[in-house]
């Protein structure tokens, strides 16, 4: 529902700050609610980076695949 990972809910906090990148441990330790914690741990254990971005704009998929800066990269 949002275009990346934020330090707080941007729908409730207009001052929320979007992260461009995060480590797996940031996601797990800060319990950021990006995804299920088991899935985040799975990605960490297998060194699988993931990109959190909005699919409300279908062009974001093309942007992500072509390497444009979209969303938040977790690695």
Secondary structure, 3 states (H helix, E strand, C coil): CCCCEECCCCCCCCCCCEECEECHHHHHHCCCCCCCHHHHHHHHHCCCCEEECCCCCCHHHHHHHCCCCCCEEEC
